[in-house]
Amino acid sequence: MRIRQYCLSLWMVFDPIYYFFTRLEHLKNAYGNKTVLRVRLTRYKGREMTLSDGTVIRRNDLLVKIHLHNVKLLRQIQRYDNELRRAKFIYKSVRDALPSIVQFINSQHARDEIRGVIGITMLHKGCGKLGFETRPISSSVYRHFKRSALLPIYYLSSSNKGWHKKPDPMYLLMSKESLKERYGKI
């Protein structure tokens, strides 16, 4: 537990630097409070994918890239002593932040060009209930890179101490139309 606190404190020091260099923006909810999501516009560089609603995501399509604000989230889930409570808290926090993505898209000059939302995570159980679709990362090099980058987050967020198999990182995707239907008008 002490090591976890130390790592989290160290991460809090470096998070503002990461935030600056990644050009992320904090999303705020309807009350003006920062949510657990940070976003930026990005051009998709992967293979073509067709989502369940028929939306096709192609190379160079404009997407909203979402990042969990991991330091904030990890500090908040420390009070929960089991995986189920932690998972419920993360699920609710993300669900409550998704309408803010609609507001973000509405504020963009290129809103008509935006095709959807994309993220990468190892914590993808339950994402379907939020409207996300998961897709494997096809490039093995990129998948291993993301796994290495996300593993510290996974360990800090998990109360499991064993060496059980870790989930592979996956793309999370949602079309702009699905986002609109579920979380507000665009």
N, C-alpha and C positions, 0 to 999 in steps of 0.2 A: 504494500500500500504506500509506503514511503517513497519507493522508486516511482510509482505512478504519479504521486504529487510533485516530485522533482521534475519529471518529464513534462508534466502539464505546465508547471511554472516556466520551464525553459521554452516551451512552445509558445506561451503567452508573450514572451519577449520577442520571438522571431515572427509571430503572426502578422504584426503591422508591416514588416518588411515584405513578407510574402504577398500581403494584400496590395501593397504599392506596386510591386513588379508584375502582378498578374492582371492589373487594371480591373479588378472586380469592383462592383458596386453593392453596397448593402441594400437589401430590400426592406422597405418599411411597410407595416400593416396600415389599416385604415385609421388607427389611432396615433400613427407617427412613430411607433416603436419598431426598432430593428428586429427583423425575423431571424431565423436560423439559416436563411439562404442568402448567398451572395451570387451575383450574376454578371455576365458580360455577353456581348454579341460576339459570335465567332463564325468562321467559315468551316463547314464540315469537310474533313479531308479523308474520310474512310470510304469503304465500298458502299455502293448503292443499297438502300434498304427500303422495303415497302412495309408500312405500318398497317395494322388491322383495319383502319378506316379508309385504306387506299392511298393515303399520302405517301409519296415517294420522296425519300431524302437522297439527294445526289451530291456528288463532290461539288464543293464551293457553294452549296445552299447556305443561307443565313439562318443560324439557330441561336437560341438563348442558351448559353452554357450555364448550368447551375452548379454551385459548390455549397456543400454544407459548411456552415461556420463551425468547424469542428471543436475549436477551443471553447467557444460559448456552450456548445451542446455537451461536451464532455464535463464541463464544470457543473452543468445542470443535472446530468444523470448520475453524478457521484452519490447523491442521496438515496438512490434506489439500489437495493441489495440483490436483486435477481434480474436475469435476462428478460423475462416477460415484461416486467415493469419498465425497464429501460427501453425495450422495443416499442411499447405502447406510447411512452413519452416522445420518442423520436418520431413515430408515425404521426401523432397528434401535432407536433411542432411543424413538421413538413406540410401536413394537410392544411394547417392554419396559415402557412406562408404562401401557398400556391395562388390564392387570389391576387397577391402582390405581383406575381409574374404577369398577370393580365394587365395590371396597371403599368408595369414596366414596359410591356409591348406597346400599349397605347401611347406612351410618352415618346416613342422612337419615331424618327422621321422615316425610317425604312420599315415601318410596321407591316406594310403590305407584302414586303419581300420576305419577312420572317416565316419560316416553314414549321417551326416547332421548338421543342425544348430537348436538351441533351445533357446528360451527366454521366459520370462513371463512379461506381461504388462497389464495395464488397458487401454492403448491407442492403441487399436487394429483396429480401423476403418481405412480402406484404406490399410491394410497390404496385402490383396490379390493382389492388384495392384503391389506390390513389389515382389510377388512370395511366400509369406508366407501363410501357412494354419493355422487356429486357431483351437484349441481343448480346451474344458473345462478341468479344473483341477478336477479330479474325487474325490480326498480326500477332504472332507469338512473341516477337521482340517487344512490341508495345504492351501486350498483356502482362509479360513478366516485369516490365518496367513499372507499370501501374500497380501490380501486386506488391512489388517492393516498396513503392511510395505509400501505399495504403495500409500496409501491414502494421506500422506503428499505431495508426488510428484504430485499427481493428483490435489490437491488443489493449490499448488504453480504454476502449469502450466496452470490452468484454469482461465479464467476471469469471469466465472459464479460464482455468490455469493450465489445462492439459494441452497436449500436442495434437489435438484432433485436427482433421483435415479442414483447412481454411477454404472458404468459398472463393471462386475465381472472381475477379472484377468483371463487371458487365456494364454495357451501355444501358442507360435508362433513357427512354425516348417517349415523347408525347407530341402529337401533332398540335398545331395551333388551334385547329378546329375542335379537337377533343378537350383541350384546355378551356376553350371558350364555353363549350357545353357544360362542363363540370364546375368551373370556377368563376364565370363571369363573362360579360360581353367584351368583345374586342372590336 
